[in-house]
Amino acid sequence: MSRARGTGRTDATGRDEEPGRTEDAGRTRPGRTDGTSGGEDTGRPDGTGRNESTGRTGPGRTGSAGGRGDTGLDGPGRTETGRGGEGVGREDGGTGAGGVRGRVRWVVVGAGGLLGREMTGFLGERGDDVVALPRRALDITDAGACAAVIRRGDVVVNAAAWTAADDAELDEDRAFTANAYGPAVLARTCAAAGARLVHVSTDYVFHEAPGGPHDAAPTPYAEDDLPRPRSAYGRTKAAGEWAVQALCPDHLIVRTAWLYGRYGACFPLSIARRLREHGEVRVVDDQFGQPTWTRDVARLVVELVLAAAPSGTYHATAAGWTSWHAFARAVAAADGADPALVRPATTAGIGRRAPRPAFSALGHDAVHRVAAAGADVAPIGPWQERWSYASALVLGALGPGPERADAAH
Ligand SMILES: NC(=O)c1ccc[n+]([C@@H]2O[C@H](COP(=O)([O-])OP(=O)(O)OC[C@H]3O[C@@H](n4cnc5c(N)ncnc54)[C@H](OP(=O)(O)O)[C@@H]3O)[C@@H](O)[C@H]2O)c1
């Protein structure tokens, strides 16, 4: 699959070609002017009925039917036998208060990507049993190949996707194959085998802020807000979510956003590289979302699975929100550059093929709910704190910056 990656180029007009990964560049949050710190996601911890996506029973929910209704489970991912029709390893019948017992066999598909590599590395560091399958080892659209590797009791993490949002506008068919048909194949395979499917999705399934595009105080999307994408990428990812919900009762859909990490091209690397090479960079200041470290996503996925979190949709993004411009300034500061060299730009001025959601911060009620039930699950902290923790690791891929090089002498 040919995919346009971040190139770090700035053309003569100062246009951002790829300020980050293709998927990410651009979301607007009307009503904010500073774009520096963003609102705090309080996560509506009282659960006032907004986020009912977890703990539900009914069709497609593990609490009622489960994807593993068989007894006598015998795969490596099996956590406890003899628990009748419950989801494997759930000590509490799916309330999230208990957890998985025993050793899980993890199968990471799309293991060669930014998140897939992080997921694999994180599991490896934990000493977990993990089968990492990059695309060359498993194409998720190949039903026979999927059936050959997925066993009863496995936890399959789908980190495979077509993430090039602009390219998807030109070839929605291929994007659909990777982002919807592939997950459908995986979902059917997992359901048949008695495996749990963790399917990674995106904030791009949403477009306008709840309350409307001109809402002065938009609310983060709840897990059960209805997807309404406007981009080809978002449409195909939404279709993938629906396929997983329809075909694999024992699933976790984990939406994330604005990913950065140490295992591949990402926004902070593009910004730091461009500042080093060009001295300045223009970044949109009218798009708002949640910069999120891949390692935090990996950690949260593991916690949700081990807590036997109920089937449903979860949001795995950092708390708070900000603009790409403010995030780029934080990147500049971390790389020893003057943040003022990050110049503001507008979405209209940059112009991209794929429409970007104006504001796509995700709320975290579902994770809070599992944690409140007593599970060892922690939501991801504020984006500023996580970036300050991750920055050296992520920017380390570039080698020492000018200031750091000076400091070494
Ligand atoms: N990056 C972000 O900022 C972001 C934001 C929100 C959500 N997400 C979601 O997070 C997940 C992981 O994204 P990522 O950033 O890690 O993406 P990525 O770096 O582009 O990795 C995706 C991987 O999937 C592989 N792949 C594509 N089609 C496949 C197929 N048919 N079978 C098997 N593997 C296939 C790709 O292989 P090739 O490279 O060889 O094609 C690539 O290695 C995706 O679901 C994405 O939608 C990402």
Ligand as a Chemical Component Dictionary entry (heavy atoms), coordinates in Angstrom:
data_LIG
# 
_chem_comp.id                   LIG 
_chem_comp.type                 NON-POLYMER 
_chem_comp.pdbx_formal_charge   0 
_chem_comp.three_letter_code    LIG 
# 
loop_
_chem_comp_atom.comp_id 
_chem_comp_atom.atom_id 
_chem_comp_atom.alt_atom_id 
_chem_comp_atom.type_symbol 
_chem_comp_atom.charge 
_chem_comp_atom.model_Cartn_x 
_chem_comp_atom.model_Cartn_y 
_chem_comp_atom.model_Cartn_z 
_chem_comp_atom.pdbx_ordinal 
LIG N1  N1  N 0  -1.420 7.933  13.876 1  
LIG C1  C1  C 0  -2.388 8.623  14.466 2  
LIG O1  O1  O 0  -2.223 9.791  14.783 3  
LIG C2  C2  C 0  -3.706 7.976  14.762 4  
LIG C3  C3  C 0  -4.732 8.793  15.274 5  
LIG C4  C4  C 0  -5.957 8.188  15.579 6  
LIG C5  C5  C 0  -6.149 6.835  15.399 7  
LIG N2  N2  N 1  -5.148 6.085  14.877 8  
LIG C6  C6  C 0  -5.399 4.666  14.683 9  
LIG O2  O2  O 0  -4.398 3.927  15.354 10 
LIG C7  C7  C 0  -4.177 2.709  14.663 11 
LIG C8  C8  C 0  -2.690 2.555  14.420 12 
LIG O3  O3  O 0  -2.268 3.647  13.620 13 
LIG P1  P1  P 0  -0.739 3.916  13.340 14 
LIG O4  O4  O 0  -0.520 5.368  13.494 15 
LIG O5  O5  O -1 0.124  2.988  14.092 16 
LIG O6  O6  O 0  -0.710 3.583  11.797 17 
LIG P2  P2  P 0  0.514  3.174  10.878 18 
LIG O7  O7  O 0  1.802  3.586  11.469 19 
LIG O8  O8  O 0  0.140  3.646  9.534  20 
LIG O9  O9  O 0  0.476  1.591  10.941 21 
LIG C9  C9  C 0  -0.546 0.875  10.357 22 
LIG C10 C10 C 0  0.027  -0.432 9.938  23 
LIG O10 O10 O 0  -1.008 -1.215 9.384  24 
LIG C11 C11 C 0  -0.457 -1.913 8.291  25 
LIG N3  N3  N 0  -1.502 -2.374 7.398  26 
LIG C12 C12 C 0  -2.206 -1.669 6.489  27 
LIG N4  N4  N 0  -3.071 -2.472 5.856  28 
LIG C13 C13 C 0  -2.906 -3.712 6.372  29 
LIG C14 C14 C 0  -3.487 -4.959 6.125  30 
LIG N5  N5  N 0  -4.440 -5.109 5.186  31 
LIG N6  N6  N 0  -3.088 -6.014 6.857  32 
LIG C15 C15 C 0  -2.141 -5.891 7.791  33 
LIG N7  N7  N 0  -1.542 -4.728 8.074  34 
LIG C16 C16 C 0  -1.918 -3.652 7.364  35 
LIG C17 C17 C 0  0.475  -0.933 7.658  36 
LIG O11 O11 O 0  1.400  -1.604 6.848  37 
LIG P3  P3  P 0  2.001  -0.827 5.561  38 
LIG O12 O12 O 0  2.686  0.401  6.085  39 
LIG O13 O13 O 0  2.948  -1.841 4.999  40 
LIG O14 O14 O 0  0.850  -0.517 4.680  41 
LIG C18 C18 C 0  1.123  -0.291 8.872  42 
LIG O15 O15 O 0  2.277  -0.987 9.284  43 
LIG C19 C19 C 0  -5.042 2.771  13.414 44 
LIG O16 O16 O 0  -6.252 2.092  13.649 45 
LIG C20 C20 C 0  -5.331 4.232  13.251 46 
LIG O17 O17 O 0  -6.552 4.434  12.566 47 
LIG C21 C21 C 0  -3.920 6.624  14.562 48 
# 
loop_
_chem_comp_bond.comp_id 
_chem_comp_bond.atom_id_1 
_chem_comp_bond.atom_id_2 
_chem_comp_bond.value_order 
_chem_comp_bond.pdbx_ordinal 
LIG N1  C1  SING 1  
LIG C1  O1  DOUB 2  
LIG C1  C2  SING 3  
LIG C2  C3  SING 4  
LIG C2  C21 DOUB 5  
LIG C3  C4  DOUB 6  
LIG C4  C5  SING 7  
LIG C5  N2  DOUB 8  
LIG N2  C6  SING 9  
LIG N2  C21 SING 10 
LIG C6  O2  SING 11 
LIG C6  C20 SING 12 
LIG O2  C7  SING 13 
LIG C7  C8  SING 14 
LIG C7  C19 SING 15 
LIG C8  O3  SING 16 
LIG O3  P1  SING 17 
LIG P1  O4  DOUB 18 
LIG P1  O5  SING 19 
LIG P1  O6  SING 20 
LIG O6  P2  SING 21 
LIG P2  O7  DOUB 22 
LIG P2  O8  SING 23 
LIG P2  O9  SING 24 
LIG O9  C9  SING 25 
LIG C9  C10 SING 26 
LIG C10 O10 SING 27 
LIG C10 C18 SING 28 
LIG O10 C11 SING 29 
LIG C11 N3  SING 30 
LIG C11 C17 SING 31 
LIG N3  C12 SING 32 
LIG N3  C16 SING 33 
LIG C12 N4  DOUB 34 
LIG N4  C13 SING 35 
LIG C13 C14 SING 36 
LIG C13 C16 DOUB 37 
LIG C14 N5  SING 38 
LIG C14 N6  DOUB 39 
LIG N6  C15 SING 40 
LIG C15 N7  DOUB 41 
LIG N7  C16 SING 42 
LIG C17 O11 SING 43 
LIG C17 C18 SING 44 
LIG O11 P3  SING 45 
LIG P3  O12 DOUB 46 
LIG P3  O13 SING 47 
LIG P3  O14 SING 48 
LIG C18 O15 SING 49 
LIG C19 O16 SING 50 
LIG C19 C20 SING 51 
LIG C20 O17 SING 52 
# 
